[in-house]
Amino acid sequence: MRIYLDNCSYNRPYDDQTQMRIYLETQAKLHIQDMIRQRQVELVTSYVLDFENSNNRSMQKKMAIEKFMKEYASLYVSNKNSEKIAKIADSIIDTGIKEKDAYHVACALIAGCGYFVTTDDRLLKYQSEKIKLVTPGEFIRRMEADGS
């Protein structure tokens, strides 16, 4: 199964861990990383993630995220499909989703991901029959329920 983690998921471990929700999402995200390392799920990354991560103000965070994506991505969505991605993203933007988030979802759809993992409450409201948008914790719960 292919999954796509958006930029806020990658950055969750660097957020204020004194908040219980952030701590729990961090633990779930780290567990997902272990699942990726063990090849239980396939990680999809994209040029959109690369661009967003390149704007990370912390060099340490930027490098750690970039290293993980490069080492463990099973599939990379490049900008070669930019017209197709833009068309999908435009239809997502029409539902009220921000442009960068729509491009992330479009890349995940192009790659055939079953899940899009995010900690962005606003993005989680987007519904699609083609992909499930979930929090890191919800992804873990679903995997355990399915016996994966």
LUMROLO-707890 format. One record per atom (N, C-alpha, C): residue number from 1; atom name; z, x, y. Coordinates in Angstrom, 1 decimal, decimal comma. Layout:
REM residues N
+------+------+--------+--------+--------+
: resi : name :      Z :      X :      Y :
+------+------+--------+--------+--------+
:  NUM :   CA :      Z :      X :      Y :
...
+------+------+--------+--------+--------+
***
This chain:
REM residues 148
+------+------+--------+--------+--------+
: resi : name :      Z :      X :      Y :
+------+------+--------+--------+--------+
:    1 :    N :    0,0 :    0,8 :   -1,2 :
:    1 :   CA :    0,0 :    0,0 :    0,0 :
:    1 :    C :    0,0 :    0,9 :    1,2 :
:    2 :    N :   -0,8 :    0,5 :    2,2 :
:    2 :   CA :   -0,9 :    1,2 :    3,5 :
:    2 :    C :    0,0 :    0,6 :    4,5 :
:    3 :    N :    0,6 :    1,5 :    5,3 :
:    3 :   CA :    1,5 :    1,0 :    6,4 :
:    3 :    C :    1,2 :    1,8 :    7,6 :
:    4 :    N :    1,4 :    1,2 :    8,8 :
:    4 :   CA :    1,2 :    1,8 :   10,1 :
:    4 :    C :    2,5 :    1,7 :   10,8 :
:    5 :    N :    3,0 :    2,8 :   11,3 :
:    5 :   CA :    4,2 :    2,8 :   12,2 :
:    5 :    C :    3,8 :    3,0 :   13,6 :
:    6 :    N :    4,2 :    2,2 :   14,5 :
:    6 :   CA :    3,8 :    2,4 :   15,9 :
:    6 :    C :    4,7 :    3,5 :   16,6 :
:    7 :    N :    4,4 :    3,8 :   17,8 :
:    7 :   CA :    5,1 :    4,9 :   18,5 :
:    7 :    C :    6,6 :    4,6 :   18,6 :
:    8 :    N :    7,0 :    3,4 :   18,9 :
:    8 :   CA :    8,4 :    3,1 :   19,1 :
:    8 :    C :    9,2 :    3,3 :   17,8 :
:    9 :    N :    8,5 :    3,1 :   16,6 :
:    9 :   CA :    9,2 :    3,4 :   15,4 :
:    9 :    C :    9,4 :    4,8 :   15,2 :
:   10 :    N :    8,4 :    5,6 :   15,5 :
:   10 :   CA :    8,6 :    7,1 :   15,4 :
:   10 :    C :    9,7 :    7,6 :   16,3 :
:   11 :    N :    9,9 :    7,0 :   17,4 :
:   11 :   CA :   10,8 :    7,5 :   18,4 :
:   11 :    C :   12,2 :    6,9 :   18,2 :
:   12 :    N :   12,4 :    5,9 :   17,3 :
:   12 :   CA :   13,7 :    5,2 :   17,1 :
:   12 :    C :   14,8 :    6,2 :   16,8 :
:   13 :    N :   14,6 :    7,2 :   16,0 :
:   13 :   CA :   15,7 :    8,1 :   15,7 :
:   13 :    C :   16,2 :    8,9 :   16,9 :
:   14 :    N :   15,5 :    8,9 :   18,0 :
:   14 :   CA :   15,8 :    9,6 :   19,2 :
:   14 :    C :   16,5 :    8,7 :   20,2 :
:   15 :    N :   16,6 :    7,5 :   19,9 :
:   15 :   CA :   17,3 :    6,5 :   20,8 :
:   15 :    C :   18,8 :    6,6 :   20,6 :
:   16 :    N :   19,5 :    5,8 :   21,5 :
:   16 :   CA :   21,0 :    5,8 :   21,5 :
:   16 :    C :   21,5 :    5,2 :   20,2 :
:   17 :    N :   22,1 :    6,0 :   19,3 :
:   17 :   CA :   22,5 :    5,6 :   18,0 :
:   17 :    C :   23,9 :    4,9 :   18,0 :
:   18 :    N :   24,5 :    4,8 :   19,2 :
:   18 :   CA :   25,8 :    4,1 :   19,3 :
:   18 :    C :   25,5 :    2,5 :   19,2 :
:   19 :    N :   24,3 :    2,1 :   19,5 :
:   19 :   CA :   24,0 :    0,7 :   19,4 :
:   19 :    C :   23,7 :    0,4 :   17,9 :
:   20 :    N :   24,4 :   -0,6 :   17,3 :
:   20 :   CA :   24,2 :   -0,9 :   15,9 :
:   20 :    C :   22,8 :   -1,2 :   15,5 :
:   21 :    N :   22,1 :   -2,0 :   16,2 :
:   21 :   CA :   20,7 :   -2,4 :   15,9 :
:   21 :    C :   19,9 :   -1,1 :   15,8 :
:   22 :    N :   20,0 :   -0,3 :   16,8 :
:   22 :   CA :   19,2 :    1,0 :   16,8 :
:   22 :    C :   19,6 :    1,9 :   15,7 :
:   23 :    N :   20,8 :    2,0 :   15,4 :
:   23 :   CA :   21,3 :    2,8 :   14,2 :
:   23 :    C :   20,7 :    2,3 :   12,9 :
:   24 :    N :   20,8 :    1,0 :   12,7 :
:   24 :   CA :   20,2 :    0,4 :   11,5 :
:   24 :    C :   18,7 :    0,5 :   11,4 :
:   25 :    N :   18,0 :    0,3 :   12,5 :
:   25 :   CA :   16,6 :    0,5 :   12,5 :
:   25 :    C :   16,2 :    2,0 :   12,2 :
:   26 :    N :   17,0 :    2,9 :   12,7 :
:   26 :   CA :   16,8 :    4,3 :   12,5 :
:   26 :    C :   16,9 :    4,7 :   11,0 :
:   27 :    N :   18,0 :    4,2 :   10,4 :
:   27 :   CA :   18,2 :    4,4 :    9,0 :
:   27 :    C :   17,1 :    3,9 :    8,2 :
:   28 :    N :   16,6 :    2,7 :    8,5 :
:   28 :   CA :   15,5 :    2,1 :    7,8 :
:   28 :    C :   14,2 :    2,9 :    8,0 :
:   29 :    N :   14,0 :    3,3 :    9,2 :
:   29 :   CA :   12,8 :    4,1 :    9,5 :
:   29 :    C :   12,8 :    5,5 :    8,7 :
:   30 :    N :   14,0 :    6,1 :    8,7 :
:   30 :   CA :   14,1 :    7,3 :    7,9 :
:   30 :    C :   13,9 :    7,1 :    6,4 :
:   31 :    N :   14,3 :    5,9 :    5,9 :
:   31 :   CA :   14,1 :    5,6 :    4,5 :
:   31 :    C :   12,6 :    5,4 :    4,3 :
:   32 :    N :   11,9 :    4,8 :    5,2 :
:   32 :   CA :   10,4 :    4,6 :    5,1 :
:   32 :    C :    9,8 :    6,0 :    5,1 :
:   33 :    N :   10,2 :    6,9 :    5,9 :
:   33 :   CA :    9,7 :    8,3 :    5,9 :
:   33 :    C :    9,8 :    8,9 :    4,5 :
:   34 :    N :   11,0 :    8,7 :    3,9 :
:   34 :   CA :   11,2 :    9,2 :    2,5 :
:   34 :    C :   10,2 :    8,5 :    1,5 :
:   35 :    N :   10,0 :    7,2 :    1,7 :
:   35 :   CA :    9,0 :    6,5 :    0,9 :
:   35 :    C :    7,6 :    7,1 :    1,0 :
:   36 :    N :    7,3 :    7,5 :    2,3 :
:   36 :   CA :    6,0 :    8,1 :    2,6 :
:   36 :    C :    5,9 :    9,5 :    1,9 :
:   37 :    N :    7,0 :   10,3 :    2,1 :
:   37 :   CA :    7,0 :   11,6 :    1,5 :
:   37 :    C :    6,8 :   11,5 :   -0,1 :
:   38 :    N :    7,4 :   10,5 :   -0,7 :
:   38 :   CA :    7,4 :   10,4 :   -2,1 :
:   38 :    C :    6,1 :    9,6 :   -2,6 :
:   39 :    N :    5,2 :    9,3 :   -1,6 :
:   39 :   CA :    4,0 :    8,7 :   -1,9 :
:   39 :    C :    4,1 :    7,3 :   -2,5 :
:   40 :    N :    5,2 :    6,6 :   -2,2 :
:   40 :   CA :    5,4 :    5,2 :   -2,6 :
:   40 :    C :    4,6 :    4,3 :   -1,7 :
:   41 :    N :    4,3 :    4,7 :   -0,5 :
:   41 :   CA :    3,4 :    4,0 :    0,4 :
:   41 :    C :    2,5 :    5,0 :    1,1 :
:   42 :    N :    1,4 :    4,5 :    1,6 :
:   42 :   CA :    0,4 :    5,4 :    2,3 :
:   42 :    C :    0,6 :    5,2 :    3,8 :
:   43 :    N :    0,7 :    6,3 :    4,5 :
:   43 :   CA :    0,9 :    6,3 :    5,9 :
:   43 :    C :   -0,5 :    6,3 :    6,6 :
:   44 :    N :   -0,8 :    5,4 :    7,5 :
:   44 :   CA :   -2,0 :    5,5 :    8,3 :
:   44 :    C :   -1,6 :    5,8 :    9,8 :
:   45 :    N :   -2,3 :    6,8 :   10,3 :
:   45 :   CA :   -2,1 :    7,1 :   11,7 :
:   45 :    C :   -3,5 :    7,0 :   12,5 :
:   46 :    N :   -3,5 :    7,2 :   13,8 :
:   46 :   CA :   -4,7 :    6,9 :   14,5 :
:   46 :    C :   -4,7 :    7,8 :   15,8 :
:   47 :    N :   -5,9 :    7,7 :   16,4 :
:   47 :   CA :   -6,1 :    8,4 :   17,7 :
:   47 :    C :   -5,2 :    7,8 :   18,8 :
:   48 :    N :   -4,9 :    6,5 :   18,6 :
:   48 :   CA :   -4,0 :    5,8 :   19,6 :
:   48 :    C :   -2,6 :    6,4 :   19,5 :
:   49 :    N :   -2,1 :    6,6 :   18,3 :
:   49 :   CA :   -0,8 :    7,2 :   18,1 :
:   49 :    C :   -0,8 :    8,6 :   18,7 :
:   50 :    N :   -1,9 :    9,4 :   18,4 :
:   50 :   CA :   -2,0 :   10,7 :   18,9 :
:   50 :    C :   -1,9 :   10,7 :   20,4 :
:   51 :    N :   -2,7 :    9,8 :   21,1 :
:   51 :   CA :   -2,7 :    9,8 :   22,5 :
:   51 :    C :   -1,3 :    9,4 :   23,0 :
:   52 :    N :   -0,7 :    8,4 :   22,5 :
:   52 :   CA :    0,6 :    7,9 :   22,9 :
:   52 :    C :    1,7 :    9,0 :   22,7 :
:   53 :    N :    1,7 :    9,7 :   21,6 :
:   53 :   CA :    2,6 :   10,8 :   21,3 :
:   53 :    C :    2,4 :   11,9 :   22,3 :
:   54 :    N :    1,1 :   12,2 :   22,7 :
:   54 :   CA :    0,9 :   13,3 :   23,6 :
:   54 :    C :    1,5 :   13,1 :   24,9 :
:   55 :    N :    1,8 :   11,9 :   25,2 :
:   55 :   CA :    2,5 :   11,6 :   26,5 :
:   55 :    C :    4,0 :   11,6 :   26,4 :
:   56 :    N :    4,5 :   11,9 :   25,2 :
:   56 :   CA :    6,0 :   12,0 :   25,0 :
:   56 :    C :    6,5 :   13,1 :   25,9 :
:   57 :    N :    7,5 :   12,8 :   26,7 :
:   57 :   CA :    8,1 :   13,8 :   27,7 :
:   57 :    C :    8,9 :   14,9 :   27,0 :
:   58 :    N :    9,4 :   14,7 :   25,8 :
:   58 :   CA :   10,2 :   15,7 :   25,1 :
:   58 :    C :    9,2 :   16,4 :   24,1 :
:   59 :    N :    9,1 :   17,7 :   24,4 :
:   59 :   CA :    8,3 :   18,5 :   23,5 :
:   59 :    C :    8,8 :   18,5 :   22,1 :
:   60 :    N :   10,1 :   18,6 :   21,9 :
:   60 :   CA :   10,7 :   18,6 :   20,6 :
:   60 :    C :   10,3 :   17,3 :   19,8 :
:   61 :    N :   10,5 :   16,1 :   20,5 :
:   61 :   CA :   10,1 :   14,9 :   19,8 :
:   61 :    C :    8,6 :   14,8 :   19,5 :
:   62 :    N :    7,8 :   15,2 :   20,5 :
:   62 :   CA :    6,4 :   15,2 :   20,3 :
:   62 :    C :    5,9 :   16,0 :   19,1 :
:   63 :    N :    6,5 :   17,2 :   19,0 :
:   63 :   CA :    6,1 :   18,1 :   17,9 :
:   63 :    C :    6,6 :   17,6 :   16,6 :
:   64 :    N :    7,8 :   17,1 :   16,5 :
:   64 :   CA :    8,3 :   16,6 :   15,2 :
:   64 :    C :    7,5 :   15,4 :   14,7 :
:   65 :    N :    7,1 :   14,5 :   15,7 :
:   65 :   CA :    6,3 :   13,3 :   15,3 :
:   65 :    C :    4,9 :   13,7 :   14,9 :
:   66 :    N :    4,3 :   14,6 :   15,6 :
:   66 :   CA :    3,0 :   15,1 :   15,3 :
:   66 :    C :    3,0 :   15,8 :   14,0 :
:   67 :    N :    4,0 :   16,6 :   13,7 :
:   67 :   CA :    4,0 :   17,3 :   12,4 :
:   67 :    C :    4,1 :   16,4 :   11,2 :
:   68 :    N :    5,0 :   15,4 :   11,4 :
:   68 :   CA :    5,1 :   14,4 :   10,3 :
:   68 :    C :    3,8 :   13,6 :   10,0 :
:   69 :    N :    3,2 :   13,2 :   11,1 :
:   69 :   CA :    2,0 :   12,4 :   11,0 :
:   69 :    C :    0,9 :   13,3 :   10,3 :
:   70 :    N :    0,8 :   14,5 :   10,7 :
:   70 :   CA :   -0,3 :   15,4 :   10,2 :
:   70 :    C :    0,0 :   15,7 :    8,7 :
:   71 :    N :    1,2 :   15,9 :    8,4 :
:   71 :   CA :    1,6 :   16,3 :    7,0 :
:   71 :    C :    1,5 :   15,1 :    6,0 :
:   72 :    N :    1,7 :   13,9 :    6,5 :
:   72 :   CA :    1,9 :   12,8 :    5,5 :
:   72 :    C :    0,9 :   11,7 :    5,7 :
:   73 :    N :    0,0 :   11,7 :    6,6 :
:   73 :   CA :   -1,0 :   10,6 :    6,8 :
:   73 :    C :   -2,0 :   10,7 :    5,6 :
:   74 :    N :   -2,1 :    9,5 :    5,0 :
:   74 :   CA :   -3,1 :    9,4 :    4,0 :
:   74 :    C :   -4,5 :    9,0 :    4,5 :
:   75 :    N :   -4,4 :    8,4 :    5,7 :
:   75 :   CA :   -5,7 :    7,9 :    6,4 :
:   75 :    C :   -5,5 :    8,0 :    7,9 :
:   76 :    N :   -6,5 :    8,5 :    8,5 :
:   76 :   CA :   -6,5 :    8,7 :   10,0 :
:   76 :    C :   -7,6 :    7,8 :   10,6 :
:   77 :    N :   -7,3 :    6,9 :   11,5 :
:   77 :   CA :   -8,3 :    6,1 :   12,2 :
:   77 :    C :   -8,7 :    6,8 :   13,4 :
:   78 :    N :   -9,9 :    7,3 :   13,4 :
:   78 :   CA :  -10,4 :    8,1 :   14,6 :
:   78 :    C :  -11,1 :    7,1 :   15,6 :
:   79 :    N :  -11,5 :    7,6 :   16,7 :
:   79 :   CA :  -12,2 :    6,8 :   17,7 :
:   79 :    C :  -13,7 :    6,6 :   17,4 :
:   80 :    N :  -14,1 :    7,0 :   16,2 :
:   80 :   CA :  -15,5 :    6,8 :   15,8 :
:   80 :    C :  -15,8 :    5,3 :   15,7 :
:   81 :    N :  -14,8 :    4,5 :   15,4 :
:   81 :   CA :  -15,0 :    3,1 :   15,3 :
:   81 :    C :  -14,5 :    2,4 :   16,6 :
:   82 :    N :  -14,6 :    3,1 :   17,7 :
:   82 :   CA :  -14,0 :    2,5 :   19,0 :
:   82 :    C :  -14,5 :    1,2 :   19,4 :
:   83 :    N :  -15,8 :    0,9 :   19,2 :
:   83 :   CA :  -16,3 :   -0,4 :   19,6 :
:   83 :    C :  -15,7 :   -1,5 :   18,7 :
:   84 :    N :  -15,7 :   -1,3 :   17,4 :
:   84 :   CA :  -15,1 :   -2,3 :   16,5 :
:   84 :    C :  -13,6 :   -2,5 :   16,8 :
:   85 :    N :  -12,9 :   -1,4 :   17,0 :
:   85 :   CA :  -11,5 :   -1,4 :   17,4 :
:   85 :    C :  -11,3 :   -2,2 :   18,7 :
:   86 :    N :  -12,1 :   -1,9 :   19,7 :
:   86 :   CA :  -12,0 :   -2,6 :   21,0 :
:   86 :    C :  -12,2 :   -4,1 :   20,8 :
:   87 :    N :  -13,1 :   -4,5 :   20,0 :
:   87 :   CA :  -13,4 :   -5,9 :   19,8 :
:   87 :    C :  -12,2 :   -6,6 :   19,2 :
:   88 :    N :  -11,6 :   -6,0 :   18,2 :
:   88 :   CA :  -10,4 :   -6,5 :   17,5 :
:   88 :    C :   -9,2 :   -6,5 :   18,5 :
:   89 :    N :   -9,1 :   -5,4 :   19,2 :
:   89 :   CA :   -8,0 :   -5,3 :   20,2 :
:   89 :    C :   -8,1 :   -6,4 :   21,3 :
:   90 :    N :   -9,3 :   -6,6 :   21,8 :
:   90 :   CA :   -9,5 :   -7,6 :   22,8 :
:   90 :    C :   -9,0 :   -9,0 :   22,3 :
:   91 :    N :   -9,3 :   -9,3 :   21,1 :
:   91 :   CA :   -8,9 :  -10,7 :   20,6 :
:   91 :    C :   -7,3 :  -10,7 :   20,5 :
:   92 :    N :   -6,7 :   -9,6 :   20,2 :
:   92 :   CA :   -5,3 :   -9,5 :   20,1 :
:   92 :    C :   -4,7 :   -9,6 :   21,5 :
:   93 :    N :   -5,3 :   -8,9 :   22,5 :
:   93 :   CA :   -4,8 :   -9,0 :   23,9 :
:   93 :    C :   -4,9 :  -10,4 :   24,4 :
:   94 :    N :   -5,9 :  -11,2 :   24,0 :
:   94 :   CA :   -6,0 :  -12,6 :   24,4 :
:   94 :    C :   -4,8 :  -13,4 :   24,0 :
:   95 :    N :   -4,0 :  -12,9 :   23,0 :
:   95 :   CA :   -2,8 :  -13,7 :   22,6 :
:   95 :    C :   -1,6 :  -13,3 :   23,4 :
:   96 :    N :   -1,7 :  -12,4 :   24,4 :
:   96 :   CA :   -0,6 :  -12,0 :   25,2 :
:   96 :    C :    0,0 :  -10,6 :   24,9 :
:   97 :    N :   -0,6 :   -9,9 :   23,9 :
:   97 :   CA :   -0,1 :   -8,6 :   23,5 :
:   97 :    C :   -0,6 :   -7,5 :   24,5 :
:   98 :    N :    0,3 :   -6,5 :   24,8 :
:   98 :   CA :   -0,1 :   -5,5 :   25,7 :
:   98 :    C :   -1,3 :   -4,7 :   25,1 :
:   99 :    N :   -2,1 :   -4,1 :   25,9 :
:   99 :   CA :   -3,3 :   -3,4 :   25,5 :
:   99 :    C :   -3,0 :   -2,3 :   24,5 :
:  100 :    N :   -2,1 :   -1,4 :   24,8 :
:  100 :   CA :   -1,8 :   -0,3 :   23,8 :
:  100 :    C :   -1,3 :   -0,8 :   22,5 :
:  101 :    N :   -0,5 :   -1,8 :   22,5 :
:  101 :   CA :    0,0 :   -2,4 :   21,2 :
:  101 :    C :   -1,2 :   -3,0 :   20,5 :
:  102 :    N :   -2,1 :   -3,7 :   21,2 :
:  102 :   CA :   -3,2 :   -4,3 :   20,5 :
:  102 :    C :   -4,1 :   -3,3 :   19,9 :
:  103 :    N :   -4,3 :   -2,1 :   20,5 :
:  103 :   CA :   -5,1 :   -1,1 :   19,9 :
:  103 :    C :   -4,4 :   -0,5 :   18,7 :
:  104 :    N :   -3,1 :   -0,4 :   18,7 :
:  104 :   CA :   -2,4 :    0,0 :   17,5 :
:  104 :    C :   -2,6 :   -0,9 :   16,3 :
:  105 :    N :   -2,5 :   -2,2 :   16,6 :
:  105 :   CA :   -2,7 :   -3,2 :   15,5 :
:  105 :    C :   -4,1 :   -3,2 :   15,1 :
:  106 :    N :   -5,0 :   -3,1 :   16,0 :
:  106 :   CA :   -6,5 :   -3,0 :   15,6 :
:  106 :    C :   -6,7 :   -1,8 :   14,7 :
:  107 :    N :   -6,1 :   -0,7 :   15,0 :
:  107 :   CA :   -6,3 :    0,5 :   14,1 :
:  107 :    C :   -5,8 :    0,2 :   12,7 :
:  108 :    N :   -4,6 :   -0,4 :   12,6 :
:  108 :   CA :   -4,0 :   -0,8 :   11,4 :
:  108 :    C :   -4,9 :   -1,7 :   10,6 :
:  109 :    N :   -5,5 :   -2,7 :   11,3 :
:  109 :   CA :   -6,3 :   -3,7 :   10,6 :
:  109 :    C :   -7,6 :   -3,0 :   10,1 :
:  110 :    N :   -8,2 :   -2,1 :   10,9 :
:  110 :   CA :   -9,4 :   -1,4 :   10,5 :
:  110 :    C :   -9,1 :   -0,6 :    9,2 :
:  111 :    N :   -7,9 :    0,0 :    9,1 :
:  111 :   CA :   -7,5 :    0,8 :    7,9 :
:  111 :    C :   -7,1 :    0,0 :    6,7 :
:  112 :    N :   -7,0 :   -1,3 :    6,9 :
:  112 :   CA :   -6,6 :   -2,2 :    5,7 :
:  112 :    C :   -5,1 :   -2,1 :    5,4 :
:  113 :    N :   -4,3 :   -1,9 :    6,4 :
:  113 :   CA :   -2,8 :   -1,8 :    6,2 :
:  113 :    C :   -2,3 :   -3,2 :    5,9 :
:  114 :    N :   -1,3 :   -3,2 :    5,0 :
:  114 :   CA :   -0,6 :   -4,5 :    4,7 :
:  114 :    C :    0,5 :   -4,8 :    5,6 :
:  115 :    N :    1,1 :   -3,7 :    6,2 :
:  115 :   CA :    2,3 :   -3,8 :    7,1 :
:  115 :    C :    2,1 :   -2,9 :    8,3 :
:  116 :    N :    2,6 :   -3,5 :    9,4 :
:  116 :   CA :    2,7 :   -2,8 :   10,7 :
:  116 :    C :    4,1 :   -2,8 :   11,1 :
:  117 :    N :    4,7 :   -1,6 :   11,1 :
:  117 :   CA :    6,2 :   -1,4 :   11,4 :
:  117 :    C :    6,4 :   -1,1 :   12,8 :
:  118 :    N :    7,3 :   -1,9 :   13,5 :
:  118 :   CA :    7,6 :   -1,7 :   14,9 :
:  118 :    C :    9,0 :   -2,2 :   15,2 :
:  119 :    N :    9,5 :   -1,6 :   16,3 :
:  119 :   CA :   10,8 :   -2,1 :   16,8 :
:  119 :    C :   10,7 :   -2,8 :   18,1 :
:  120 :    N :    9,4 :   -3,1 :   18,4 :
:  120 :   CA :    9,1 :   -3,8 :   19,7 :
:  120 :    C :    9,2 :   -5,3 :   19,5 :
:  121 :    N :   10,2 :   -5,9 :   20,1 :
:  121 :   CA :   10,5 :   -7,4 :   19,9 :
:  121 :    C :    9,3 :   -8,2 :   20,3 :
:  122 :    N :    8,7 :   -7,8 :   21,4 :
:  122 :   CA :    7,6 :   -8,6 :   22,0 :
:  122 :    C :    6,4 :   -8,6 :   21,0 :
:  123 :    N :    6,1 :   -7,4 :   20,5 :
:  123 :   CA :    5,0 :   -7,2 :   19,5 :
:  123 :    C :    5,2 :   -8,0 :   18,2 :
:  124 :    N :    6,5 :   -8,0 :   17,8 :
:  124 :   CA :    6,9 :   -8,7 :   16,6 :
:  124 :    C :    6,5 :  -10,2 :   16,6 :
:  125 :    N :    6,3 :  -10,7 :   17,8 :
:  125 :   CA :    6,0 :  -12,2 :   17,9 :
:  125 :    C :    4,5 :  -12,4 :   17,6 :
:  126 :    N :    3,7 :  -11,4 :   17,6 :
:  126 :   CA :    2,3 :  -11,5 :   17,2 :
:  126 :    C :    2,2 :  -11,9 :   15,7 :
:  127 :    N :    1,5 :  -12,9 :   15,4 :
:  127 :   CA :    1,3 :  -13,3 :   14,0 :
:  127 :    C :   -0,1 :  -13,1 :   13,6 :
:  128 :    N :   -0,3 :  -12,7 :   12,3 :
:  128 :   CA :   -1,7 :  -12,5 :   11,8 :
:  128 :    C :   -1,7 :  -12,8 :   10,3 :
:  129 :    N :   -2,7 :  -13,4 :    9,8 :
:  129 :   CA :   -2,8 :  -13,6 :    8,4 :
:  129 :    C :   -3,3 :  -12,3 :    7,7 :
:  130 :    N :   -3,8 :  -11,3 :    8,5 :
:  130 :   CA :   -4,4 :  -10,1 :    7,9 :
:  130 :    C :   -3,4 :   -9,0 :    7,7 :
:  131 :    N :   -2,3 :   -9,0 :    8,5 :
:  131 :   CA :   -1,3 :   -7,9 :    8,4 :
:  131 :    C :    0,1 :   -8,5 :    8,8 :
:  132 :    N :    1,1 :   -8,0 :    8,2 :
:  132 :   CA :    2,5 :   -8,4 :    8,5 :
:  132 :    C :    3,1 :   -7,4 :    9,5 :
:  133 :    N :    3,6 :   -8,0 :   10,6 :
:  133 :   CA :    4,3 :   -7,1 :   11,6 :
:  133 :    C :    5,8 :   -7,3 :   11,3 :
:  134 :    N :    6,5 :   -6,2 :   11,1 :
:  134 :   CA :    7,9 :   -6,2 :   10,7 :
:  134 :    C :    8,7 :   -5,1 :   11,3 :
:  135 :    N :   10,0 :   -5,3 :   11,3 :
:  135 :   CA :   10,9 :   -4,2 :   11,7 :
:  135 :    C :   11,0 :   -3,2 :   10,6 :
:  136 :    N :   11,5 :   -2,0 :   10,8 :
:  136 :   CA :   11,8 :   -1,1 :    9,7 :
:  136 :    C :   12,7 :   -1,7 :    8,6 :
:  137 :    N :   13,7 :   -2,4 :    9,0 :
:  137 :   CA :   14,7 :   -3,1 :    8,1 :
:  137 :    C :   14,0 :   -4,2 :    7,3 :
:  138 :    N :   13,2 :   -5,0 :    7,9 :
:  138 :   CA :   12,5 :   -6,0 :    7,2 :
:  138 :    C :   11,5 :   -5,5 :    6,2 :
:  139 :    N :   10,8 :   -4,4 :    6,6 :
:  139 :   CA :    9,9 :   -3,7 :    5,6 :
:  139 :    C :   10,7 :   -3,3 :    4,4 :
:  140 :    N :   11,8 :   -2,7 :    4,5 :
:  140 :   CA :   12,7 :   -2,2 :    3,4 :
:  140 :    C :   13,1 :   -3,4 :    2,6 :
:  141 :    N :   13,5 :   -4,5 :    3,2 :
:  141 :   CA :   13,9 :   -5,7 :    2,5 :
:  141 :    C :   12,8 :   -6,3 :    1,6 :
:  142 :    N :   11,6 :   -6,3 :    2,2 :
:  142 :   CA :   10,5 :   -6,9 :    1,5 :
:  142 :    C :   10,1 :   -6,0 :    0,3 :
:  143 :    N :   10,1 :   -4,7 :    0,5 :
:  143 :   CA :    9,8 :   -3,7 :   -0,6 :
:  143 :    C :   10,8 :   -3,9 :   -1,7 :
:  144 :    N :   12,1 :   -4,0 :   -1,4 :
:  144 :   CA :   13,1 :   -4,1 :   -2,4 :
:  144 :    C :   13,0 :   -5,5 :   -3,1 :
:  145 :    N :   12,6 :   -6,5 :   -2,4 :
:  145 :   CA :   12,4 :   -7,9 :   -3,0 :
:  145 :    C :   11,2 :   -7,9 :   -4,0 :
:  146 :    N :   10,2 :   -7,1 :   -3,6 :
:  146 :   CA :    9,0 :   -7,0 :   -4,4 :
:  146 :    C :    9,2 :   -6,1 :   -5,6 :
:  147 :    N :   10,3 :   -5,3 :   -5,6 :
:  147 :   CA :   10,5 :   -4,3 :   -6,6 :
:  147 :    C :    9,7 :   -3,1 :   -6,5 :
:  148 :    N :    9,2 :   -2,8 :   -5,3 :
:  148 :   CA :    8,3 :   -1,6 :   -5,0 :
:  148 :    C :    9,2 :   -0,4 :   -4,8 :
+------+------+--------+--------+--------+
***
